[in-house]
Amino acid sequence: MTGVERKCWALAALVAVARGKGKKGKGRGKARGKKQKKPEVDILSPAAMLNLYYISHNVADCLHLRGFRWPGAPKGKKGRNKT
């Protein structure tokens, strides 16, 4: 194989990869089965209370963080920036 032929094969391989026709690995498919239930969390456990002690400033803040909001309160945004 000459140098020119080698370059042509390399270029053809690059074009095939760019078009999405390159080598594809065997990936794991999604598992089809029952979803596992998340275990219920006890919000009154000692570990949860210690965490709450450090993140809340008063009783109203404590209740707000645990999901007991005042009537008519706007719902918070879902995502990472919860306060």
C-alpha positions in Angstrom: 0.0 0.0 0.0 1.5 3.3 -1.0 1.4 6.5 1.0 -1.3 8.0 -1.2 -3.6 5.0 -0.8 -3.0 5.0 3.0 -4.0 8.7 3.1 -7.1 8.0 1.0 -8.2 5.2 3.4 -7.6 7.4 6.4 -9.6 10.2 4.9 -12.4 7.8 4.0 -12.4 6.6 7.6 -12.7 10.2 8.9 -15.6 11.0 6.6 -17.4 7.8 7.7 -17.0 8.7 11.3 -18.1 12.3 10.7 -21.3 11.0 9.0 -22.0 8.7 11.9 -21.2 5.5 10.0 -18.1 4.6 12.0 -17.5 1.8 14.4 -20.1 1.6 17.1 -19.5 -0.1 20.4 -22.0 -2.3 22.1 -23.7 -0.1 24.7 -25.9 -1.2 27.5 -29.5 -0.8 26.7 -32.1 0.5 29.2 -33.2 -2.2 31.6 -36.8 -3.0 31.1 -38.4 -3.9 34.3 -40.1 -2.5 37.4 -38.7 0.8 38.7 -37.3 0.4 42.2 -39.2 2.4 44.9 -37.3 4.9 46.8 -37.3 4.1 50.5 -39.4 6.4 52.7 -37.2 8.9 54.6 -38.0 9.6 58.2 -37.7 13.4 58.5 -37.7 13.1 62.3 -34.7 10.8 62.5 -31.7 12.1 64.5 -29.6 12.5 61.4 -32.3 14.6 59.7 -32.8 16.7 62.8 -29.0 17.4 63.0 -29.0 18.4 59.3 -32.1 20.6 59.9 -30.4 22.3 62.9 -27.6 23.4 60.7 -29.6 24.6 57.6 -32.6 26.3 59.2 -32.6 29.6 61.1 -35.9 29.5 62.9 -39.1 27.4 63.2 -40.8 29.0 60.1 -37.7 28.2 58.0 -37.6 24.7 59.4 -41.2 24.0 58.4 -40.7 25.6 55.0 -37.7 23.4 54.3 -39.7 20.3 55.3 -42.5 21.1 52.9 -45.0 22.6 55.2 -45.5 26.0 53.5 -48.0 28.7 54.5 -51.3 28.8 52.6 -51.1 30.7 49.3 -47.3 30.6 49.1 -45.9 30.5 45.6 -44.4 27.2 44.6 -40.6 27.2 44.4 -38.7 26.5 41.2 -37.6 22.9 40.6 -33.9 22.5 40.2 -30.6 22.9 41.9 -31.1 26.5 43.2 -33.5 25.8 46.0 -33.2 27.9 49.1 
